[in-house]
Amino acid sequence: MKIAKSLFLVAVMLPLASINAHETGTISGKIISPTNKPLDRVSVALVGTQTGSYTNEKGLYSISDVKTGEYILEATAIGFKTFRKTIIVEANKTTIVDITLYETPLELNEIVVKGAGLKKRNRTETVSTINLLSLKELSLSNPFEILNQVPGVEIGAYNQGGVADVFIMRGFNGGGHSGEAAIEIDGVSLNEGESHSDGYADVNSIIPLNISKVDVYKGPSSALFGRFGMAGTLAFETRKGGEYQDLSLKGGSYETFDAQVALGNPIEIGEKTLETNFAAQLFRTNGFTENSKFFKGNLNARVGYQLTDATDIALTLMGYSGNWNGPGYIPTEQFNDKHRRFDQAINAENDGGSKVFASERFDINHTFNDNLRLLVFGYAVQQDFQRFAKFGFNPGGQTEYFATRNVYATGANLNGQNAIGATEVNWISGIEYFNENTDYERWNTSNRVRNGLSENRLYKLNSFAVFGQAEFDISPYFRPTIGLRYDVYNGNMEILDPGVTYENKPLNDLSHISPKFGFRSTLIEGFDFRVNISNGFSLPSGSYRYNKDTDLDPSEIWQYEAGLEYNHSDKLSLNLTGFILNSTKEINETAPGSGVFINAGKTQRSGLEFGIKAQPVKRLNFNGSLTYFKTEITKNQDQSIVGKELSNVPKTITTASVDYTFNSGFGARLNVRDVGKWASGIENFFYYGGYTRTDAKLFYNFAKTSPYKGQLFIEINNMFDEHYSTFAYDNGGPADGQAYSVAAPRNISIGVSYNF
């Protein structure tokens, strides 16, 4: 009924207006490969102008409001020959230019990030890619909102200001907060070893408007990524090069305001070009609950220069500062009381925190010949992180965590494209070194006033990794991929706790080898089958890994997955994936950031992910997904929890999105998301029933049928004012009940994005 009401509302509100034509024309078309596959993220530009666009996942592009005249149209993409054609744009007409791009398998000189030389059409693992054009359509304030576009992923928002949220993927419930997913931006790891919780990763430092794409890897399927990648990896990439001036302004309920700018400007220096990119963000909100103000500012800059025809260098800088208040988690009685559900928790104190983050990365890239390119990098991270938090509903008990963290990392990747007889081989090999030093203090506090130091620790963690992955394009029916990764760790923990004799505890000798194997087969044109078997790991949690007597090995996981993909032109694409993940020696945190862990022993996660994209008629798009999870503790010393479900993993996640754009540029989008019930604790005492949420967006595209030029929009979030929680956990057993992170009620925002 809610879906029907939503569709009716959109139909009523859609304007049927048209605008007067100008003395301009439009260029549009589709770009495909020789095998008729649509190519996404292809840059399409008019040579000598600042006008251009990118193809979407269906290979379509559109450039509107082009002044009449003669132009050279250029299409470029990594791994393909550049296409150029002279065209004439006439007033009030659309010039159709369909393009076929031919691969140049030995051209690597444009690779600037790890893994870019591997080909999308040969992927055996499950990877969802969201590109620049899709990101512009979403008008994001938080990068995590991207995950709503990925089948089988649910964001468990804590709604605690600048505290990193969690996301559920492949049956793991701790991605982003408890270290079950790897997150990196341009190769800089955001996962923190000891600062807040093992693997904590804060994406607040990423500016959404500056993201060129994000690859979401499911499970430990790629040799490119190691620790923290049990559930998968989010690999963000920022814009590099190009000429653009993008602005986004957004404001709405709870005095929320978000301003973002992204600039790209090539500067000619003699016969060379200095590529410059800059982005900034300011965000503030009073929040929809008591004591939930949040303010943050971001800066991102990159400078790239080609020293010679074979060598280029780049410097990338990122900076973030944020401070916030946190309302805490509320008990069941308060959650069910409509007059108190947006108040702070019982006996809550002035929770919140602050963070300052900076990173610097330097790259040197050298092309030896047409089939060999070397990427050498080094980066550093500096941050201070402070959080005041309280768990439970009794008086007192607030704690302050304060950590100063410094990271130094370096490495090199060698990318190659060769041939063994008639078989094309794309490969990458690499080495990485990582050094992390954390000065960690924990204080007993009351309303942010320190009452006494309880912990003072110095952590040093070093890691070294060697990896390699290769794709063999033997035939359309058999394209195997093999990968191998070796990680080794060492370090120590210095204990300087008050009243405790100084101790220096070395890290256990920890290492792990992770093999990967898979193959892909094109059974008929547009219909692919793929299989992937991969191994991953995580280190023992907390101080356990610094105890030689425990002799703990890394927790190990094996993933088995098989999938079918079908693509029919730009009208229909389907994908179905089945997976099983078996893990050993798994440790689960009872509540986010509590520091209390439970040994879950051996576990199994299995499920199905189904996704569909369809365009039944021009400019009408439908996207949907359905995911089913089954989780189980299969072996544990505590027999009472064997056979229990893993906590905070919904049984089902269902999404549906439909949008339509009129010729006039007006349009609407409707999104419906249904999340099934989940167990809120490892003993399965309680379940939370899930929720259904509906969002709507009305918009006007300045470039008529494409948001590339810019967009005016109104967003109505939680349109039917659903009362629900995005995160609920067992607060200690049957007597203590559940704790909830209440979600936002109905709210509205308006905004504009524009490409000057």
LUMSE-938380 format. One record per residue (C-alpha): residue number from 1; residue in three letters; x, z, y. Coordinates in steps of 0.1 Angstrom, whole numbers, plus 5000, padded with zeros to 4 digits. Each point is the difference from the previous one (the first is absolute). Last residue first. Example, Ala and Ser with C-alpha at 12.3 -4.5 7.8 and 13.67 -1.06 7.14 Angstrom:
<nodes>
dose/drentor/px/pz/py
2/ser/5137/5071/4989
1/ala/4986/5007/4966
</nodes>
This chain:
<nodes>
dose/drentor/px/pz/py
756/phe/5301/4854/5256
755/asn/4988/5012/4966
754/tyr/4971/5023/5005
753/ser/4983/5029/4983
752/val/4970/5018/5014
751/gly/4983/5033/4991
750/ile/4969/5020/4994
749/ser/4995/5030/4978
748/ile/4970/5018/4986
747/asn/4995/5030/4978
746/arg/4977/5012/4972
745/pro/5014/5032/4985
744/ala/5037/5005/4992
743/ala/5010/5013/4966
742/val/5002/5036/4989
741/ser/5032/5011/4983
740/tyr/4987/5023/4973
739/ala/5009/5032/4980
738/gln/4983/5008/4967
737/gly/4989/5032/4984
736/asp/5018/5033/5001
735/ala/4984/5017/4970
734/pro/5001/4970/4977
733/gly/5037/4993/5006
732/gly/5027/4999/5026
731/asn/4989/4978/5030
730/asp/4991/4970/4978
729/tyr/5004/4970/5022
728/ala/4980/4977/5022
727/phe/5012/4970/5021
726/thr/4981/4973/5019
725/ser/4970/5022/5003
724/tyr/4964/4989/5006
723/his/4971/5000/5024
722/glu/4988/4964/5005
721/asp/4991/4992/5036
720/phe/4983/4966/4991
719/met/5026/4980/5019
718/asn/5031/5018/4987
717/asn/5020/4980/5026
716/ile/4983/4977/5026
715/glu/5027/4977/5014
714/ile/4995/4979/5032
713/phe/5023/4970/5005
712/leu/5016/4977/5025
711/gln/5026/4977/4984
710/gly/5032/4981/5006
709/lys/5018/4967/4996
708/tyr/5004/5004/4962
707/pro/4965/5013/4994
706/ser/4989/4966/4987
705/thr/4966/4982/5002
704/lys/4997/4999/5038
703/ala/5035/5005/5014
702/phe/4988/5029/5022
701/asn/4984/5016/4969
700/tyr/4969/5021/5006
699/phe/4994/5030/4979
698/leu/4974/5023/4983
697/lys/5013/5024/4974
696/ala/4982/5021/4974
695/asp/5009/5029/4978
694/thr/4981/5014/4970
693/arg/5011/5031/4979
692/thr/4990/5011/4965
691/tyr/5012/5033/4986
690/gly/5016/5019/4972
689/gly/4984/5027/4979
688/tyr/5028/5026/5000
687/tyr/5007/5016/4967
686/phe/5007/5036/4992
685/phe/5016/5021/4972
684/asn/5020/4970/4989
683/glu/5031/5021/4991
682/ile/5022/4976/5020
681/gly/4979/5004/5031
680/ser/4976/4979/5021
679/ala/4987/4978/4972
678/trp/4988/4968/5015
677/lys/4967/4982/5008
676/gly/4997/4964/5010
675/val/5010/4983/5033
674/asp/4977/4974/5015
673/arg/5011/4979/5029
672/val/4978/4976/5020
671/asn/5014/4978/5027
670/leu/4980/4977/5024
669/arg/5016/4975/5023
668/ala/4985/4982/5030
667/gly/5005/4968/5020
666/phe/5001/4984/5034
665/gly/5025/4971/5005
664/ser/4975/4974/5011
663/asn/5003/4982/4967
662/phe/4986/5031/4983
661/thr/5022/5024/4980
660/tyr/4988/5018/4969
659/asp/5012/5030/4982
658/val/4993/5017/4966
657/ser/5018/5030/4985
656/ala/4994/5018/4967
655/thr/5020/5029/4985
654/thr/4997/5020/4968
653/ile/5022/5028/4988
652/thr/4992/5017/4967
651/lys/5010/5031/4980
650/pro/5016/5015/5031
649/val/5034/5017/4995
648/asn/5002/5034/5017
647/ser/5011/5019/4969
646/leu/5013/4987/4967
645/glu/4973/5001/4974
644/lys/5001/5026/4972
643/gly/5008/4990/4964
642/val/5027/5027/4998
641/ile/4993/5026/5026
640/ser/4993/5030/4977
639/gln/5030/4991/4978
638/asp/5024/5013/5026
637/gln/5033/4987/4986
636/asn/4988/4965/5009
635/lys/4992/4967/4984
634/thr/4974/4972/5008
633/ile/4989/5010/5035
632/glu/4975/4973/5008
631/thr/4991/4974/5026
630/lys/4974/4972/4999
629/phe/4996/4978/5030
628/tyr/4976/4971/5008
627/thr/5005/4977/5030
626/leu/4976/4976/5016
625/ser/5009/4976/5028
624/gly/4982/4978/5026
623/asn/5007/4975/5027
622/phe/4975/4975/5014
621/asn/5006/4975/5027
620/leu/4976/4978/5020
619/arg/5019/4977/5024
618/lys/4991/4969/4980
617/val/4977/5006/4971
616/pro/5004/5018/4967
615/gln/5034/5015/5010
614/ala/5010/5023/4973
613/lys/5026/5027/4993
612/ile/4996/5021/4968
611/gly/5019/5030/4986
610/phe/4999/5019/4967
609/glu/5022/5029/4990
608/leu/4997/5016/4965
607/gly/5012/5034/4989
606/ser/5025/5022/4982
605/arg/5019/5032/5008
604/gln/5016/5020/4972
603/thr/5017/5034/5004
602/lys/5028/5020/4983
601/gly/5008/5034/5016
600/ala/4977/5010/5029
599/asn/5024/5027/5011
598/ile/4983/5016/5030
597/phe/5016/5003/5034
596/val/4995/5023/5030
595/gly/5017/4988/5032
594/ser/4967/5001/5018
593/gly/5006/4967/5018
592/pro/4969/4983/4986
591/ala/4984/5023/4974
590/thr/5009/5006/4963
589/glu/5031/4978/5000
588/asn/5004/4981/4967
587/ile/5032/4998/4978
586/glu/5003/4974/4973
585/lys/5024/5005/4972
584/thr/4990/4967/4984
583/ser/4979/4971/5012
582/asn/4979/4972/4984
581/leu/4985/4973/5022
580/ile/4974/4976/4987
579/phe/4987/4969/5019
578/gly/4974/4973/5001
577/thr/4999/4975/5028
576/leu/4973/4975/5011
575/asn/5004/4976/5028
574/leu/4976/4975/5016
573/ser/5004/4974/5028
572/leu/4973/4978/5014
571/lys/4994/4974/5027
570/asp/5035/4993/5013
569/ser/5009/4977/4971
568/his/4989/5017/4968
567/asn/5023/5029/4991
566/tyr/4999/5019/4968
565/glu/5022/5030/4990
564/leu/5001/5018/4967
563/gly/5019/5032/4994
562/ala/5019/5021/4975
561/glu/5016/5034/5006
560/tyr/5022/5025/4981
559/gln/5017/5027/5021
558/trp/5025/5025/4986
557/ile/5007/5032/5018
556/glu/5029/5025/4999
555/ser/5003/5034/5016
554/pro/5037/5004/5007
553/asp/5019/5023/4976
552/leu/5000/5038/5003
551/asp/5029/5020/4986
550/thr/4983/5033/5012
549/asp/5033/5020/5000
548/lys/5016/4977/5026
547/asn/4974/5010/5026
546/tyr/5000/4977/5030
545/arg/4973/4977/4987
544/tyr/4975/5029/4997
543/ser/5004/5007/5038
542/gly/4973/4975/5008
541/ser/4987/4974/4975
540/pro/5019/4984/4971
539/leu/5010/4964/5010
538/ser/4976/4971/4996
537/phe/5002/4971/4976
536/gly/4991/4963/4993
535/asn/4997/4976/4971
534/ser/4983/4966/5000
533/ile/4980/4977/4977
532/asn/4983/4971/5017
531/val/4977/4972/4988
530/arg/4985/4971/5019
529/phe/4974/4973/4996
528/asp/4993/4973/5026
527/phe/4971/4977/5007
526/gly/5003/4977/5030
525/glu/5012/4970/4980
524/ile/4996/5007/4963
523/leu/5018/5027/4979
522/thr/5024/5009/5028
521/ser/5021/5026/4982
520/arg/5018/5031/5014
519/phe/5025/5022/4982
518/gly/5011/5036/5001
517/phe/5029/5023/4995
516/lys/5014/5031/5019
515/pro/5026/5025/4989
514/ser/5006/5033/5018
513/ile/5032/5019/4993
512/his/5001/5036/5012
511/ser/5024/5026/5013
510/leu/5000/5037/5007
509/asp/5030/5024/4996
508/asn/4982/5031/5012
507/leu/5004/5007/5037
506/pro/5026/5027/5009
505/lys/4989/5034/5010
504/asn/5019/5018/5028
503/glu/4988/5036/5003
502/tyr/5003/5025/5028
501/thr/4987/5035/4990
500/val/4964/5004/5010
499/gly/4987/5023/5027
498/pro/4990/4971/5023
497/asp/5002/4967/4982
496/leu/5033/4980/5004
495/ile/4997/4980/4968
494/glu/5023/4969/5000
493/met/4985/4972/4979
492/asn/5022/4973/4984
491/gly/5005/4963/4995
490/asn/5001/4973/4974
489/tyr/4978/4971/4990
488/val/5004/4968/4978
487/asp/4977/4969/5000
486/tyr/5003/4970/4977
485/arg/4976/4970/5004
484/leu/4992/4971/4977
483/gly/4979/4969/5004
482/ile/4987/4971/4980
481/thr/4974/4974/5010
480/pro/4986/4973/4977
479/arg/4983/4967/5010
478/phe/4983/4986/4970
477/tyr/4971/4975/5002
476/pro/5010/4983/5032
475/ser/5034/4995/4984
474/ile/5034/5018/5000
473/asp/4998/5014/5036
472/phe/5023/5029/4992
471/glu/4997/5030/5024
470/ala/5028/5025/5004
469/gln/5003/5036/5010
468/gly/5030/5022/5005
467/phe/5007/5036/5009
466/val/5028/5025/5007
465/ala/4992/5034/5016
464/phe/5019/5029/5015
463/ser/4985/5033/5011
462/asn/5011/5029/5021
461/leu/4980/5032/5008
460/lys/5011/5029/5021
459/tyr/4976/5028/5007
458/leu/5006/5030/5022
457/arg/4974/5028/4995
456/asn/4987/5029/5021
455/glu/4968/5016/4987
454/ser/4979/5030/5010
453/leu/5008/5003/5037
452/gly/4978/5026/5017
451/asn/4969/5004/5022
450/arg/5002/4967/5019
449/val/4971/4994/5024
448/arg/4981/4967/4992
447/asn/4966/5017/4997
446/ser/5016/5026/4976
445/thr/5032/4990/4983
444/asn/5021/5005/4969
443/trp/5030/4977/5004
442/arg/5015/4972/4979
441/glu/5032/4983/5009
440/tyr/5016/4968/4987
439/asp/5032/4983/5011
438/thr/4999/4966/4982
437/asn/5028/4976/4992
436/glu/4993/4967/4984
435/asn/5026/4974/4988
434/phe/4990/4967/4985
433/tyr/5021/4973/4984
432/glu/4986/4966/4989
431/ile/5012/4971/4979
430/gly/4984/4967/4995
429/ser/4992/4970/4978
428/ile/4974/4973/5007
427/trp/4989/4970/4980
426/asn/4982/4967/5001
425/val/5006/4978/4969
424/glu/4988/4964/4997
423/thr/5001/4987/4965
422/ala/5009/4963/4994
421/gly/5035/5009/4989
420/ile/5006/5035/5012
419/ala/4993/4996/5037
418/asn/5008/5023/5030
417/gln/4984/5020/5027
416/gly/5019/5030/5011
415/asn/4996/5031/5021
414/leu/5027/5027/5002
413/asn/4988/5033/5014
412/ala/5023/5026/5017
411/gly/4998/5037/5007
410/thr/5002/5028/5025
409/ala/4982/5033/5007
408/tyr/5005/5030/5023
407/val/4972/5025/5004
406/asn/4996/5031/5021
405/arg/4972/5025/4998
404/thr/4992/5031/5020
403/ala/4972/5020/4984
402/phe/4975/5026/5012
401/tyr/4971/5013/4979
400/glu/4979/5027/5016
399/thr/4976/5020/4978
398/gln/4966/5015/5007
397/gly/4989/5027/4975
396/gly/4977/5022/5020
395/pro/4964/5007/4994
394/asn/4986/4985/4967
393/phe/4988/4964/4998
392/gly/5027/4984/4980
391/phe/5029/4978/5011
390/lys/5015/5002/5035
389/ala/5023/4976/5018
388/phe/5023/4998/5030
387/arg/5022/4969/4998
386/gln/5033/4991/5016
385/phe/5021/4968/4993
384/asp/5032/4991/5017
383/gln/5014/4965/4993
382/gln/5031/4978/4999
381/val/5002/4969/4978
380/ala/5030/4977/4995
379/tyr/5004/4964/4988
378/gly/5025/4977/4984
377/phe/4995/4964/4988
376/val/5017/4971/4983
375/leu/4979/4969/4990
374/leu/5019/4973/4981
373/arg/4987/4965/4994
372/leu/5008/4975/4972
371/asn/4983/4967/4991
370/asp/5007/4977/5029
369/asn/5034/5015/5007
368/phe/5016/5033/5010
367/thr/4971/5011/5023
366/his/5009/5033/5017
365/asn/4977/5028/5012
364/ile/5013/5030/5020
363/asp/4973/5026/5006
362/phe/5000/5032/5021
361/arg/4972/5026/4998
360/glu/4993/5029/5023
359/ser/4974/5026/4995
358/ala/4983/5027/5021
357/phe/4973/5026/4992
356/val/4987/5030/5020
355/lys/4972/5020/4984
354/ser/4975/5027/5011
353/gly/4976/5024/4984
352/gly/4965/5013/4995
351/asp/4983/5032/4990
350/asn/4986/5024/5026
349/glu/4985/5025/4976
348/ala/4971/4997/4976
347/asn/4981/5032/4989
346/ile/4973/4978/4986
345/ala/5009/4963/5004
344/gln/4998/4983/5034
343/asp/4966/4986/5011
342/phe/4987/4966/4991
341/arg/4979/5012/4971
340/arg/4985/5028/5020
339/his/4965/4988/5010
338/lys/4995/4977/4971
337/asp/5008/5028/4975
336/asn/5010/4984/4967
335/phe/5037/5000/5009
334/gln/4998/5036/5012
333/glu/4986/5013/4967
332/thr/5025/4978/4980
331/pro/5031/5013/5018
330/ile/5019/4983/5028
329/tyr/5035/4985/5002
328/gly/5021/5003/5031
327/pro/4991/4990/5036
326/gly/5034/4987/5008
325/asn/5015/4995/5035
324/trp/5024/4972/5009
323/asn/5033/4989/5013
322/gly/5017/4966/4997
321/ser/5033/4982/5008
320/tyr/5011/4968/4985
319/gly/5031/4977/5004
318/met/5011/4969/4982
317/leu/5031/4978/5006
316/thr/5010/4967/4983
315/leu/5033/4983/5005
314/ala/5006/4965/4986
313/ile/5029/4978/4989
312/asp/5003/4963/4990
311/thr/5026/4981/4980
310/ala/5001/4964/4986
309/asp/4995/4978/5031
308/thr/5019/5026/5019
307/leu/4993/5032/5019
306/gln/4962/4996/4997
305/tyr/4985/5029/5020
304/gly/4972/5024/4994
303/val/4987/5028/5022
302/arg/4972/5024/4988
301/ala/4980/5026/5018
300/asn/4974/5026/4990
299/leu/4985/5027/5021
298/asn/4973/5025/4990
297/gly/4979/5027/5018
296/lys/4978/5026/4985
295/phe/4972/5024/5010
294/phe/4976/5019/4977
293/lys/4973/5025/5009
292/ser/4983/5016/4969
291/asn/4990/5036/5010
290/glu/4963/4997/4993
289/thr/4991/4968/4981
288/phe/4994/4964/5012
287/gly/5034/4996/5015
286/asn/5012/5004/5036
285/thr/5018/4967/4997
284/arg/5032/4984/5012
283/phe/5020/4969/4992
282/leu/5028/4982/5019
281/gln/5017/4971/4983
280/ala/5031/4978/5007
279/ala/5015/4967/4987
278/phe/5031/4979/5008
277/asn/5015/4970/4984
276/thr/5031/4980/5012
275/glu/5016/4970/4984
274/leu/5032/4990/5018
273/thr/5004/4962/4996
272/lys/5033/4981/4998
271/glu/5011/4967/5017
270/gly/5008/5019/5032
269/ile/4980/5032/5000
268/glu/4963/4991/4996
267/ile/4977/5030/5000
266/pro/4972/5001/4974
265/asn/4971/5023/5010
264/gly/4977/5020/4977
263/leu/4977/5027/5014
262/ala/4977/5025/4984
261/val/4977/5023/5020
260/gln/4978/5028/4988
259/ala/4975/5024/5017
258/asp/4978/5024/4982
257/phe/4975/5024/5015
256/thr/4977/5026/4984
255/glu/4979/5021/5023
254/tyr/4980/5014/4970
253/ser/4983/4966/4996
252/gly/5016/4968/5011
251/gly/5029/4981/5015
250/lys/5021/4969/4990
249/leu/5025/4979/5018
248/ser/5022/4973/4982
247/leu/5025/4978/5017
246/asp/5021/4972/4984
245/gln/5027/4979/5018
244/tyr/5015/4974/4977
243/glu/5032/4980/4994
242/gly/5016/5003/4965
241/gly/5027/5022/4986
240/lys/4993/5027/4975
239/arg/4967/5018/4997
238/thr/5000/5032/4980
237/glu/4999/5002/4962
236/phe/4983/5028/4980
235/ala/5007/5005/4963
234/leu/4975/5024/4985
233/thr/5011/5009/4965
232/gly/4983/5010/4967
231/ala/4984/5029/4982
230/met/5034/5010/4985
229/gly/5020/4986/5028
228/phe/5014/5033/5014
227/arg/5036/4991/4988
226/gly/5009/4964/4994
225/phe/4990/4968/5018
224/leu/5013/4964/4997
223/ala/4998/5002/4962
222/ser/4962/4993/5004
221/ser/4971/5013/4978
220/pro/5001/5037/5006
219/gly/4962/5000/5006
218/lys/4981/4977/5023
217/tyr/5021/4983/5027
216/val/4983/4998/5034
215/asp/5017/4974/5022
214/val/4995/5004/5037
213/lys/5002/4973/5027
212/ser/5010/4992/5035
211/ile/4995/5036/5012
210/asn/5006/5004/5038
209/leu/4963/5005/5008
208/pro/4998/5029/4975
207/ile/5029/5020/5016
206/ile/5017/5020/4973
205/ser/5012/5035/5008
204/asn/4967/5015/4989
203/val/5009/4988/4965
202/asp/5011/5035/4989
201/ala/5015/5001/4965
200/tyr/5002/5032/4979
199/gly/5021/4993/4969
198/asp/5007/5036/4990
197/ser/4980/5021/5024
196/his/5007/5009/5036
195/ser/5036/4993/5008
194/glu/5016/4999/4965
193/gly/5003/4964/4988
192/glu/4982/4981/5028
191/asn/4985/4966/4993
190/leu/5001/4977/5030
189/ser/5026/4977/4985
188/val/5014/4974/5024
187/gly/4998/4965/4983
186/asp/4981/4984/5028
185/ile/4975/5029/4998
184/glu/4999/5019/4968
183/ile/4975/5020/4979
182/ala/5006/5010/4964
181/ala/4970/5016/4982
180/glu/4996/5032/4980
179/gly/5018/5021/5025
178/ser/4975/5027/5009
177/his/4987/4987/5033
176/gly/5000/4962/5001
175/gly/4987/4995/4965
174/gly/4989/5033/4984
173/asn/4969/4991/4979
172/phe/5014/4978/4973
171/gly/4974/4981/4980
170/arg/5014/4966/5008
169/met/4998/5007/5037
168/ile/4985/5030/5019
167/phe/5011/5005/5036
166/val/5012/5031/5019
165/asp/5000/5006/5037
164/ala/5032/5009/5019
163/val/4994/5029/5024
162/gly/4997/4988/5036
161/gly/4965/5013/5004
160/gln/4987/5020/4970
159/asn/4973/4975/4989
158/tyr/5011/5003/4964
157/ala/4991/4964/4993
156/gly/4999/4992/4963
155/ile/5004/4963/5004
154/glu/4988/4980/4970
153/val/5018/4971/4983
152/gly/4986/4980/4971
151/pro/4996/4967/5018
150/val/5021/4998/5032
149/gln/4982/4994/5034
148/asn/4994/5037/5006
147/leu/5038/5003/4997
146/ile/5004/4985/5034
145/glu/4985/5032/5015
144/phe/5033/5017/4992
143/pro/5015/4982/5029
142/asn/4980/5021/5025
141/ser/4985/4985/5032
140/leu/4989/4968/4984
139/ser/4982/4970/5016
138/leu/4990/4986/4965
137/glu/5000/4963/5011
136/lys/5036/5002/5012
135/leu/5011/5014/4966
134/ser/4984/4970/4982
133/leu/5019/4976/5022
132/leu/5033/5019/4995
131/asn/4999/5001/4962
130/ile/4986/5024/4974
129/thr/5016/4996/4966
128/ser/4988/5015/4968
127/val/5025/5001/4972
126/thr/4993/5004/4963
125/glu/5031/4992/4980
124/thr/5008/4966/4983
123/arg/5008/4983/5032
122/asn/5011/4963/4996
121/arg/4977/4986/5026
120/lys/5012/5025/5026
119/lys/5036/4989/4997
118/leu/5030/5022/5002
117/gly/5023/4993/5029
116/ala/4982/5025/5023
115/gly/5011/5028/4976
114/lys/5019/5020/5027
113/val/4994/4989/5035
112/val/5016/4974/5023
111/ile/4997/4968/4979
110/glu/5000/4969/5024
109/asn/5033/4986/4987
108/leu/4988/4998/4964
107/glu/4995/4962/4995
106/leu/5006/4991/4963
105/pro/4964/4998/4989
104/thr/4989/4977/5028
103/glu/4963/4999/4993
102/tyr/4978/4972/5013
101/leu/4973/5008/5025
100/thr/4968/4980/4999
99/ile/4981/4999/5033
98/asp/4965/4994/5012
97/val/4997/4991/5037
96/ile/4965/4999/5014
95/thr/4997/4994/5037
94/thr/4969/5017/5013
93/lys/4984/4985/5031
92/asn/4988/5013/5033
91/ala/5027/4982/5019
90/glu/5025/4981/4978
89/val/5032/5013/4985
88/ile/5025/4973/4988
87/ile/5024/5007/4971
86/thr/5037/4994/4992
85/lys/5009/5015/4967
84/arg/5026/5025/4988
83/phe/5003/5018/4966
82/thr/5029/5024/4992
81/lys/5010/5000/4964
80/phe/4989/5031/4981
79/gly/5017/5032/4988
78/ile/4991/5021/5030
77/ala/4972/4983/5019
76/thr/4998/4975/5029
75/ala/4973/4977/5014
74/glu/5007/4980/5032
73/leu/4975/4980/5020
72/ile/5016/4977/5026
71/tyr/4976/4996/5029
70/glu/4982/4973/5020
69/gly/4973/5010/5026
68/thr/4969/5020/5005
67/lys/5005/5037/5006
66/val/4997/5022/4969
65/asp/4972/5025/5001
64/ser/5001/5007/4963
63/ile/5026/5000/4973
62/ser/4986/5004/4965
61/tyr/5016/5007/4966
60/leu/4988/5000/4964
59/gly/5022/5006/4970
58/lys/4974/5022/4983
57/glu/5022/5031/5005
56/asn/5000/4993/5037
55/thr/5022/4974/5017
54/tyr/5018/5010/5032
53/ser/4996/4990/5036
52/gly/5016/4982/5029
51/thr/5003/4995/5037
50/gln/5030/5011/5020
49/thr/5010/4964/5007
48/gly/5030/4978/4993
47/val/4989/4991/4964
46/leu/4964/5007/4993
45/ala/4999/5026/4973
44/val/4989/5008/4965
43/ser/5017/5028/4982
42/val/4991/5003/4963
41/arg/4989/5035/4991
40/asp/4978/4987/4971
39/leu/5004/4969/4979
38/pro/4969/4987/4981
37/lys/5009/4986/4966
36/asn/4995/4963/4995
35/thr/5029/4995/4976
34/pro/5020/4983/5027
33/ser/4995/5031/5021
32/ile/4972/5004/5025
31/ile/4994/5002/5038
30/lys/4965/4997/5013
29/gly/4988/4987/5033
28/ser/4993/5008/5036
27/ile/5009/4987/5035
26/thr/4975/5006/5028
25/gly/4993/4983/5033
24/thr/5000/5007/5037
23/glu/4982/4988/5030
22/his/4976/5029/4997
21/ala/4968/5004/4980
20/asn/4973/5024/5011
19/ile/4993/5029/4979
18/ser/4976/5006/4972
17/ala/4976/5029/4994
16/leu/4984/5009/4967
15/pro/5008/5036/5004
14/leu/5001/5021/4969
13/met/4982/5033/5005
12/val/4969/4993/4979
11/ala/5020/4986/4971
10/val/5024/5029/5000
9/leu/4972/5025/5000
8/phe/4983/4982/4971
7/leu/5032/4999/4980
6/ser/5006/5038/5005
5/lys/4964/5008/4991
4/ala/5004/4981/4967
3/ile/5033/5018/4993
2/lys/4984/5033/5007
1/met/4971/4992/4976
</nodes>
